[in-house]
Amino acid sequence: MSETAKRTCRRNSWLAALVAGGLVAAMLMAVAHHGFFRALVIGAVISVLLGVFLVWAFCKGDTAAAVHVEPARPAPLPASTPVVAAPEPLKAAAMPEVAPAEAVAI
């Protein structure tokens, strides 16, 4: 991400946070009947927190330039290690035949 793009991203993030904080303040005054100063303070807090979050979330560096790391592979076994075959799978035990229960008339 170029420096100009980073500045634009930060500016847009803070503008969006400012608009959101203003909407929160307006809604607090109109719907929740808070006073002007209380709504202004809560809107300012929302603006700052949202602005910091948006800059952190969206205005990072170029993700395509990140270093690609290959997954770790286990080291091969030394030649002196014996290879053990897998055990035979267990066979299901035969279930005895059960006669159906006779109906009892009451």
N, C-alpha and C positions, 0 to 999 in steps of 0.2 A: 504494500500500500504506500503510495507516495505521500510526501508531507502535505501536499495540497489536499489530497483525498482524506487524510487524517483530520486536518483542520475542518474540512467540510462535514465530515462525519460527527466530530465533536460539536460543531455549531448546531447541526440539525438535531442531535441528541438533546442538547440543552434547550433548544427552542421547543421541542416536543415536551420536555419535562416542564418547562415554564407554562405552556398551554394547559397541560394536565393539572398542574398546581392551581392555575387560575380557575379551571373548571371545578375543581374540588372546592375551592373557596366560595365560588358562586353557588354551588349546590348546597354547601353548608349554610350559607346565609338564606337561600330561598326555601329549601326543603326542611332543614333541621332547625331553622330559626336561631342560629348562633349569631353572636354579635359580629360586627365588622372586624374588630381587632383579632378575636379568637379565630375566625375563619381565615384571616390573612396569615396568621402564624401557622396554622395547620397546613394551609396551602403552600406556604414557603417551605415547610419541612418536607412535604410530599415532593415538591419540585426538586429540592436538593437530593433527596434519596433516590428519586427516579432518575435524575440527571447522572448521578454517579453510577447507578446501575447500567443505564443505557450506554454510557461511554465504555464501561468495563466490558459489557456483553458484545457490543457491535463494533467498536473502534480499535480493535487489536491490530497487530501487524498482519502481513500477508500470510495466510495459512498455507498457500501453495509453496512458499519458500521454506517451510519447516523441514527439518532434517528427517529423512525417512530412516527408521531403524528397523533392521531385520530382526525377526523373532529369534530368540535363543534356541539353538539346537543342542541336544544332548551329545556329549562326546562319545565316539564309538568305543565299544568294549575292547579291552586288550585281547590279543590272540590267545592267551593262556586261559581265559575264562571259558569253562565248559558251557555249552548251550543245553538247556534242559527243555525237553519236550513238554507240551501242555498236557495236563492230565485228561483222561477220558471223561466225557460228560456223564453226569449221573443219569441212570435210567430210572424212570418212574416205576415204583413198586406196583405190582398188579393188585387191583382192588378186588376183594371177594364179592361174589354175586350176592345180592341181598334180595330176598323174595319180597314182593309187595305186601303190605299189611292187608289183612282181610277186613272187610267192612263189617262192623258190628252193629246190629240193629238194637235199638234201645226201645 
